[in-house]
Amino acid sequence: MSLASTTAQPQSALPRRPHLLLGLIGAGIQLSRTPAMHEAEGAAQGLLAMYRLIDLDVLGLGVEALPELLTAAERMGFNGLNITYPCKQAIIPHLHELSEAARALGAVNTVVLKDGRRIGHNTDAPGWAEGFRRQLPDAALGRVVQIGAGGAGAAVAHAALDMGVGQLSLFDQDAGRAAALAEALCGRFGAGQRGFPH
């Protein structure tokens, strides 16, 4: 046996899987199951997905650090970021482009980092609607009470009205936020047509 036959192949000769570097920006996210879910799905799709938590609480930062965090993610080669509380609305001014859904909802939960651009998307509404249809297919949609009017709440409210909810009553710890969302929804869906409370 020759020495050459017992040595490992050089790194460049090993097959490489496509890879993604992803992260979640938010506060109090240390118990999130998102990294494991994304890494498992990546593996199922033949990708090496590395998912990292960027927890504002752990870092001792607030939403005012979003510009620096986005720049750092770009420099480190991140492909994309998920965005959660309290950043879904605060991140918008720091993006180059918004999808139609993100613009309509006024909230972003996904940022694609590509070719020097930051593109914001919102997948909350279709995700919620699909889960609702699967789990509660026979639920009455005439009158719905929703608690929460933040970033995810806005997405759920839009999805509920798109699904045919007749009257949606919004409540939030911040009454002004609930009123602002109700006004935006009335502008899009029409108060009279949907029986929206003012």
C-alpha positions as CSV (number, residue, x, y, z in Angstrom):
1,M,0.0,0.0,0.0
2,S,1.4,3.3,-1.0
3,L,1.4,6.4,1.2
4,A,-0.7,8.3,-1.3
5,S,-3.5,5.8,-1.0
6,T,-3.8,6.3,2.8
7,T,-3.9,10.1,2.8
8,A,-7.2,12.0,2.9
9,Q,-8.3,13.8,-0.2
10,P,-7.5,17.5,-0.3
11,Q,-10.4,19.7,0.8
12,S,-10.9,21.0,-2.8
13,A,-11.6,17.5,-4.0
14,L,-14.4,16.9,-1.5
15,P,-18.0,17.5,-2.8
16,R,-19.5,20.7,-1.5
17,R,-23.1,21.2,-0.7
18,P,-24.7,24.6,-1.4
19,H,-24.9,26.5,1.8
20,L,-26.9,29.3,3.5
21,L,-26.0,31.5,6.4
22,L,-29.2,32.6,8.1
23,G,-30.2,34.4,11.3
24,L,-33.1,35.6,13.4
25,I,-33.0,39.1,14.8
26,G,-35.3,39.8,17.8
27,A,-35.5,40.2,21.6
28,G,-35.8,37.3,24.0
29,I,-35.3,34.6,21.3
30,Q,-33.0,32.2,23.1
31,L,-35.6,29.5,23.3
32,S,-36.6,29.8,19.6
33,R,-37.0,26.5,17.7
34,T,-36.4,28.4,14.5
35,P,-32.7,27.4,14.1
36,A,-33.3,23.7,14.4
37,M,-36.3,23.9,12.0
38,H,-34.4,25.8,9.3
39,E,-31.3,23.7,9.6
40,A,-33.4,20.5,9.3
41,E,-35.3,21.7,6.3
42,G,-32.1,22.9,4.7
43,A,-30.6,19.4,5.1
44,A,-33.8,17.8,3.7
45,Q,-33.3,20.1,0.6
46,G,-29.7,19.2,0.2
47,L,-28.4,22.5,1.7
48,L,-26.0,23.1,4.5
49,A,-28.0,25.7,6.4
50,M,-26.4,27.5,9.4
51,Y,-28.9,29.5,11.4
52,R,-27.8,31.9,14.1
53,L,-29.7,33.8,16.8
54,I,-29.1,37.6,17.0
55,D,-30.8,38.3,20.3
56,L,-31.0,42.0,21.2
57,D,-31.5,41.2,24.9
58,V,-28.3,39.0,25.0
59,L,-26.4,41.7,23.1
60,G,-27.7,44.5,25.3
61,L,-29.1,46.3,22.2
62,G,-32.3,47.9,21.1
63,V,-33.9,48.4,17.7
64,E,-31.7,51.5,17.2
65,A,-28.9,49.0,16.5
66,L,-30.7,47.5,13.4
67,P,-28.6,49.4,10.9
68,E,-25.4,48.1,12.4
69,L,-26.7,44.6,12.7
70,L,-27.8,44.6,9.0
71,T,-24.4,45.9,7.9
72,A,-22.6,43.2,10.1
73,A,-24.8,40.5,8.6
74,E,-24.0,41.6,5.1
75,R,-20.2,41.7,5.8
76,M,-20.3,38.2,7.4
77,G,-22.0,36.8,4.3
78,F,-25.5,36.2,5.6
79,N,-28.0,35.2,2.9
80,G,-31.1,36.2,4.8
81,L,-32.6,37.0,8.2
82,N,-35.9,36.4,9.9
83,I,-37.2,39.3,11.9
84,T,-39.3,39.1,15.0
85,Y,-40.4,41.3,17.9
86,P,-39.7,44.2,18.4
87,C,-38.1,44.7,15.0
88,K,-40.8,43.9,12.3
89,Q,-41.7,47.5,11.8
90,A,-38.6,49.2,13.0
91,I,-36.5,47.5,10.3
92,I,-38.4,48.9,7.3
93,P,-36.5,52.2,7.0
94,H,-33.2,50.3,6.7
95,L,-34.3,48.2,3.7
96,H,-33.9,49.0,0.0
97,E,-37.1,47.3,-1.2
98,L,-40.3,45.8,0.2
99,S,-42.5,43.1,-1.3
100,E,-46.1,43.9,-1.9
101,A,-47.2,42.0,1.2
102,A,-44.6,43.7,3.4
103,R,-45.7,47.1,2.1
104,A,-49.4,46.4,2.6
105,L,-48.8,45.0,6.1
106,G,-46.3,47.6,7.2
107,A,-44.2,44.8,8.8
108,V,-41.3,42.6,7.7
109,N,-40.5,39.1,9.0
110,T,-37.9,38.1,6.3
111,V,-35.0,40.0,4.8
112,V,-33.2,38.6,1.8
113,L,-29.6,39.9,1.5
114,K,-28.6,39.7,-2.1
115,D,-26.3,41.7,-4.5
116,G,-25.8,44.5,-1.9
117,R,-29.6,44.9,-1.5
118,R,-31.9,44.3,1.5
119,I,-35.3,43.1,0.4
120,G,-38.1,42.9,3.0
121,H,-40.8,40.3,2.8
122,N,-43.7,39.2,5.0
123,T,-44.8,35.6,5.1
124,D,-46.9,35.8,8.3
125,A,-50.3,36.3,6.6
126,P,-50.2,33.4,4.2
127,G,-48.6,31.2,6.9
128,W,-51.3,32.0,9.4
129,A,-54.1,31.6,6.8
130,E,-52.8,28.2,5.7
131,G,-52.6,27.0,9.3
132,F,-56.1,28.3,10.0
133,R,-57.6,26.6,7.0
134,R,-56.0,23.3,8.0
135,Q,-56.8,23.4,11.7
136,L,-60.2,25.2,11.7
137,P,-61.8,24.6,8.3
138,D,-65.3,24.9,9.6
139,A,-64.8,28.0,11.9
140,A,-67.4,30.7,11.6
141,L,-65.9,33.9,10.1
142,G,-68.8,36.3,10.7
143,R,-67.4,38.0,13.8
144,V,-63.8,37.7,15.1
145,V,-62.1,39.3,18.1
146,Q,-58.3,39.7,17.7
147,I,-55.9,40.5,20.5
148,G,-52.7,42.0,19.3
149,A,-52.1,44.7,16.6
150,G,-48.3,44.6,16.2
151,G,-46.4,43.2,13.3
152,A,-47.7,39.7,13.4
153,G,-51.2,41.0,14.4
154,A,-51.3,43.2,11.3
155,A,-50.6,40.1,9.2
156,V,-53.2,38.0,10.9
157,A,-55.8,40.8,10.5
158,H,-55.1,41.2,6.8
159,A,-55.3,37.4,6.3
160,A,-58.5,37.1,8.3
161,L,-60.2,39.8,6.2
162,D,-58.9,38.2,3.0
163,M,-60.5,35.0,4.1
164,G,-63.9,36.6,4.5
165,V,-64.2,37.7,8.1
166,G,-67.3,39.9,8.3
167,Q,-66.4,42.0,11.4
168,L,-63.0,42.2,13.0
169,S,-62.6,43.8,16.5
170,L,-59.0,44.7,17.4
171,F,-57.6,45.0,20.9
172,D,-54.0,45.7,21.9
173,Q,-52.2,46.9,25.0
174,D,-51.4,50.0,23.0
175,A,-54.9,51.4,22.0
176,G,-53.2,53.8,19.5
177,R,-51.6,50.9,17.7
178,A,-55.0,49.0,17.5
179,A,-56.6,52.2,16.1
180,A,-53.9,52.7,13.6
181,L,-54.2,49.2,12.3
182,A,-58.0,49.5,12.2
183,E,-57.6,52.7,10.1
184,A,-55.2,51.0,7.7
185,L,-57.5,48.0,7.3
186,C,-60.5,50.2,6.7
187,G,-58.5,51.9,4.0
188,R,-57.7,48.7,2.3
189,F,-60.9,46.7,2.9
190,G,-63.5,49.4,3.5
191,A,-65.3,49.9,6.8
192,G,-68.8,49.5,5.4
193,Q,-68.1,46.4,3.3
194,R,-66.6,44.5,6.2
195,G,-68.6,45.9,9.2
196,F,-65.4,47.2,10.7
197,P,-65.8,48.9,14.0
198,H,-64.4,52.5,14.1
